[in-house]
């Protein structure tokens, strides 16, 4: 069995971060979200992985390499522009051959991994198996309609009037029959070859399409709010580890990780939180659910429920929360502006001014 990981796409919902960085490499608890998916694939006993890459190919390849650090063999498959998930299957045909495969969206996060799901698929080997989860607003997802016995009746892509609250999770398992299905469909109104249409083609042909409703935690990390929520979830599983320097005037409370080479001076860190290697936290407060990456400077500031990417500086800016701050960012106080009043007053005016 092989894996196909999708790491193209523009990441428009994470702009401006993704103007200069791949969305799959935005870190969660100081580790790129893509790495969690690759680790899940390796844990499921799969070692041959095709990675679909687009405009950010060089950055993805630099971060992932040949896959050996994950115990994987990586083959990179370029996609000139994002034309849909089914299109990704088409261009990966030579890599996939006639093997079963799992397709994994590189910006998705499943806290429990996929090992059990892959084992279930191997045991039963339906033509296709989809993962579903209950969501509050299914209009932003592919949506499944099930019958009373839990069998899949149909799929819709981002429907205006959803028939259920069951959204497709970004993990799909297929046998080679999917290759005929992706070539049988036409582009949607979005101009993309939708994998939901290909699976619907299988359903209409009476293929064996099964579903699993997952109960564990899942997030599509495509926007800032979801990214911060995933960061919170991962940090909750931290084990306390102080490898860097925390001076006597500082306090590290609870599940705090201070990486080697990091320094905490006259500051308070309240976990769960992680301070990356080479980072300086001085005269500051770093609160729960915060990840500060490597080689950052947090000075005379307060930070909570946030993600700060590497090589960034926050100096004297008061309190920042619920924020995603990119690489090589400088956040400092604005210069003070003298207060002045500019008046044009008619005769006999009376004006009261607060000074």
C-alpha positions in Angstrom: 0.0 0.0 0.0 1.2 3.5 -0.9 0.3 7.0 0.2 -0.4 10.1 -1.8 0.1 13.4 0.2 -1.2 16.6 -1.2 1.1 19.6 -0.5 0.2 22.0 -3.3 -2.4 24.7 -3.1 -2.2 28.4 -2.5 -3.4 28.4 1.1 -5.5 31.6 0.5 -7.2 31.4 3.9 -3.9 31.6 5.7 -2.7 34.7 3.9 -0.5 36.7 4.4 1.5 33.9 6.0 1.2 31.8 2.8 2.4 34.6 0.5 5.9 33.5 1.5 5.5 30.1 3.0 3.8 26.8 2.3 0.6 26.3 4.4 1.6 22.7 5.1 4.8 24.0 6.8 3.2 26.4 9.3 4.2 24.9 12.6 1.9 23.4 15.3 3.7 23.1 18.6 6.9 24.1 16.7 6.6 21.2 14.1 5.2 21.7 10.6 1.6 20.3 10.3 2.7 18.3 7.3 5.1 16.3 9.5 2.3 15.0 11.7 0.6 13.5 8.6 3.9 11.9 7.4 4.5 10.5 10.9 0.9 9.1 10.9 1.5 7.4 7.5 4.8 5.9 8.7 3.0 4.6 11.9 0.4 2.9 9.7 3.2 0.8 8.1 3.3 2.6 4.8 6.7 3.7 3.5 6.3 4.6 -0.2 4.8 8.2 -0.4 4.1 10.4 -3.3 4.0 14.1 -2.5 2.1 16.4 -4.8 3.8 19.8 -4.9 3.1 23.1 -6.6 4.5 26.6 -6.4 6.1 25.9 -3.0 7.8 22.7 -4.1 11.3 23.8 -3.3 10.3 24.7 0.3 8.5 21.4 0.8 11.4 19.4 -0.6 13.9 21.3 1.6 11.8 20.5 4.7 10.9 16.9 4.0 14.0 15.8 2.0 14.0 12.2 0.9 11.7 11.1 3.7 14.3 9.1 5.5 13.9 11.0 8.8 10.3 9.8 8.8 11.2 6.3 7.8 9.6 7.0 4.3 10.7 6.9 0.7 9.4 10.1 -0.9 8.7 10.7 -4.6 7.8 14.3 -5.5 5.1 14.8 -8.1 4.7 18.3 -9.6 1.3 19.8 -10.2 1.4 22.9 -12.4 -1.6 24.4 -10.8 -4.3 23.1 -8.3 -7.0 21.4 -10.5 -8.6 19.3 -7.8 -8.0 16.2 -5.7 -9.0 13.9 -8.5 -6.5 15.6 -10.8 -3.8 14.8 -8.2 -4.7 11.1 -8.5 -4.5 11.3 -12.3 -1.0 12.8 -12.4 0.2 10.3 -9.7 -0.9 7.3 -11.8 2.6 6.2 -12.7 3.7 6.4 -9.1 0.6 4.6 -7.7 0.6 1.8 -10.3 -1.9 -0.8 -9.3 -1.4 -0.5 -5.6 -4.0 0.4 -3.0 -3.3 3.8 -1.5 -4.3 6.3 1.1 -4.7 9.9 0.0 -3.9 12.4 2.7 -4.4 16.2 2.6 -1.2 17.7 3.9 -2.8 20.5 5.9 -5.2 18.1 7.8 -4.6 17.0 11.3 -6.0 13.8 12.9 -4.8 13.5 16.5 -5.3 9.8 16.7 -3.5 9.0 13.5 -4.6 6.7 10.7 -3.1 3.3 11.7 -6.4 1.7 12.7 -8.2 3.0 9.6 -5.5 1.6 7.3 -5.7 -1.7 9.1 -9.5 -1.8 8.7 -9.2 -1.0 5.0 -6.6 -3.7 4.5 -8.8 -6.3 6.3 -12.0 -5.5 4.4 -10.6 -3.9 1.2 -13.7 -2.1 -0.2 -13.3 -0.2 -3.4 -13.1 3.1 -1.5 -13.4 4.1 2.1 -14.0 7.7 3.2 -13.7 9.3 6.6 -16.5 11.5 8.0 -17.0 13.7 11.0 -19.8 15.8 12.4 -19.3 19.6 11.8 -21.3 22.7 12.7 -21.3 24.2 9.2 -21.0 21.6 6.5 -21.4 24.1 3.7 -17.6 24.5 3.6 -16.9 20.8 3.1 -17.7 17.8 1.0 -20.8 16.3 2.6 -22.0 12.7 2.7 -25.6 11.5 2.9 -26.1 8.1 4.6 -29.0 5.8 4.7 -30.5 4.3 7.9 -27.9 1.5 7.8 -25.0 3.9 7.5 -24.3 3.2 3.9 -23.2 6.1 1.6 -26.0 7.3 -0.6 -24.2 10.3 -2.1 -21.7 13.1 -1.8 -21.9 16.8 -2.5 -19.0 19.3 -2.7 -19.7 22.4 -0.5 -23.5 22.3 -0.9 -25.6 25.4 -0.2 -28.2 23.2 1.4 -26.4 20.2 3.0 -28.3 17.0 3.4 -26.3 16.1 6.6 -23.7 17.5 9.0 -21.2 14.8 8.0 -18.2 16.3 6.4 -15.4 14.4 4.6 -12.2 14.4 6.4 -9.1 14.9 4.2 -8.1 11.2 4.3 -9.3 8.7 1.6 -8.5 5.1 1.0 -8.7 3.6 -2.5 -8.1 0.5 -4.5 -7.0 0.9 -8.2 -10.7 1.2 -9.3 -10.5 4.9 -8.5 -8.3 5.5 -11.6 -11.1 4.8 -14.0 -13.5 7.0 -11.9 -11.2 10.1 -11.9 -10.9 9.9 -15.7 -14.7 9.5 -16.1 -15.7 12.8 -14.4 -15.7 16.4 -15.7 -14.6 19.6 -14.0 -17.0 21.2 -11.5 -18.2 24.8 -11.4 -15.0 25.6 -9.7 -13.0 24.3 -12.7 -11.6 21.4 -10.6 -11.8 17.6 -10.8 -13.5 16.9 -7.5 -12.7 13.7 -5.7 -16.3 13.7 -4.4 -17.5 13.4 -8.0 -15.2 10.5 -8.6 -16.4 8.7 -5.5 -20.0 9.4 -6.5 -19.2 7.8 -9.8 -18.2 4.7 -7.9 -21.4 4.8 -5.9 -23.5 5.1 -9.0 -21.6 2.1 -10.5 -22.6 0.1 -7.3 -19.0 -0.2 -6.2 -18.3 -0.9 -2.6 -17.9 2.5 -1.0 -17.7 2.5 2.8 -17.4 5.2 5.4 -16.0 5.5 8.9 -17.3 8.3 11.2 -14.3 9.3 13.3 -14.9 10.3 16.9 -11.4 11.6 17.5 -10.1 15.1 17.0 -9.8 16.4 13.4 -9.1 19.8 11.9 -8.5 21.2 8.5 -5.8 23.8 9.4 -6.6 26.0 6.5 -7.4 29.2 8.5 -5.9 31.0 11.5 -8.6 30.1 14.0 -8.2 26.3 13.2 -4.4 26.6 13.3 -4.5 28.1 16.8 -7.0 25.4 17.9 -4.8 22.6 16.6 -1.8 24.2 18.3 -3.8 24.2 21.6 -4.8 20.6 21.2 -1.2 19.4 20.6 0.2 21.5 23.4 -2.2 19.9 25.9 -0.3 16.6 25.4 3.1 18.2 26.2 5.3 16.7 28.8 7.4 19.2 30.8 11.0 19.5 29.7 13.5 22.2 30.5 16.6 21.9 28.4 17.4 25.6 28.1 18.1 28.2 30.8 15.4 29.5 33.2 17.0 31.9 35.7 16.1 32.2 39.3 14.0 35.3 38.8 11.8 33.4 36.3 9.0 30.8 36.8 7.9 28.0 34.5 4.5 26.7 35.6 3.0 23.4 34.4 3.7 21.7 31.1 6.4 23.9 29.7 9.0 23.0 27.2 12.1 25.2 27.0 14.3 23.9 24.2 18.1 23.7 24.4 19.7 27.0 23.9 16.6 29.0 24.8 16.9 31.5 27.7 14.1 32.7 30.0 15.1 35.7 32.1 13.0 37.5 34.7 9.9 36.1 33.0 6.9 33.8 33.7 5.9 30.9 31.4 2.6 29.2 32.1 2.0 26.0 30.2 1.1 24.3 28.1 3.7 26.3 26.1 6.9 25.7 24.2 9.9 28.0 23.7 12.1 27.1 20.8 15.8 26.6 20.6 17.8 29.8 20.7 14.9 32.0 21.7 15.1 34.7 24.4 12.2 35.5 26.7 13.0 38.4 28.9 10.9 40.6 31.3 7.8 38.9 29.7 4.9 36.6 30.2 4.2 33.7 27.9 0.8 32.2 28.7 -1.0 28.9 27.9 -1.4 27.5 24.4 1.5 29.4 23.0 4.3 28.2 20.7 7.4 30.4 20.1 9.7 28.9 17.5 13.4 29.0 17.4 15.6 32.1 17.5 12.9 34.5 18.5 13.0 37.4 21.0 10.1 38.2 23.3 11.1 41.2 25.5 8.9 43.3 27.8 5.7 41.7 26.3 2.8 39.4 27.0 1.9 36.6 24.7 -0.9 34.0 25.0 -2.8 31.5 22.8 -0.6 32.3 19.8 2.0 31.0 17.4 5.2 32.8 16.6 7.3 31.5 13.8 11.1 31.5 13.8 13.4 34.6 13.9 10.7 37.0 15.0 10.9 39.7 17.6 8.2 41.2 20.0 9.7 44.0 22.0 7.7 46.2 24.4 4.3 45.7 22.8 2.1 44.9 25.8 -0.3 42.0 25.4 -0.8 39.9 22.3 -3.2 37.0 22.1 -5.0 34.8 19.5 -2.3 35.7 16.9 -0.3 34.0 14.2 3.0 35.8 13.6 5.2 34.8 10.7 8.9 34.5 10.2 11.4 37.4 10.6 8.7 39.7 11.9 9.4 42.7 14.1 6.6 43.9 16.4 7.6 47.1 18.4 5.7 50.1 19.8 4.8 52.9 17.4 6.5 56.2 17.9 4.6 58.5 20.3 2.8 61.3 18.5 2.4 64.7 20.2 -1.3 65.4 20.8 -2.6 68.5 19.1 -5.9 70.1 18.2 -6.5 71.7 14.8 -9.5 74.1 15.1 -11.4 76.4 12.8 -13.9 78.2 15.1 -16.4 80.8 14.2 -17.1 83.9 16.3 -18.5 83.5 19.8 -17.6 79.8 19.9 -17.2 77.9 23.1 -15.1 74.7 23.1 -14.2 72.3 25.9 -11.1 70.2 25.3 -9.9 67.3 27.4 -6.2 67.6 28.1 
